[in-house]
Amino acid sequence: MKKLLMLGLLTLLLTGCRTATEVVLLQPKETYTIELEENPSTGYSWHIYMCDLRVFEIIETRYIAPDKDIPGAPGKRRYVIKGKNAGRGVFEAIYIRSWEKDQEPAKTVRYCFEIGG
């Protein structure tokens, strides 16, 4: 069972990096910022779907309100990623309405982080 789980995780990580939106090269302790447009007034928000905390950590996640005070204007969701250990890991976020359980995400982003050693 343990071998099957490890094989599944390895397949997921390798597939995730091949289909990544972006490949990011970092050294340990370096940071990378991801900013995604988010409009909570529509019910949609970004949610982390997959991330490999063995090679990086998320040191910040927050919503940034729009500059202009216009009702319904989108803001940004910020994730700051920090390299931790040498290796490769996937960060994937999905844009969903949390109460819609059987719906496909409106958007998906996937980053492959390669942390040097």
Secondary structure, 3 states (H helix, E strand, C coil): CHHHHHHHHHHHHHHHHHCCCEEEEECCCCEEEEEEEECHHHCCEEEEEEECCCCEEEEEEEEECCCCCCCCCCEEEEEEEEECCCEEEEEEEEEECCCCCCCCCCEEEEEEEEECC
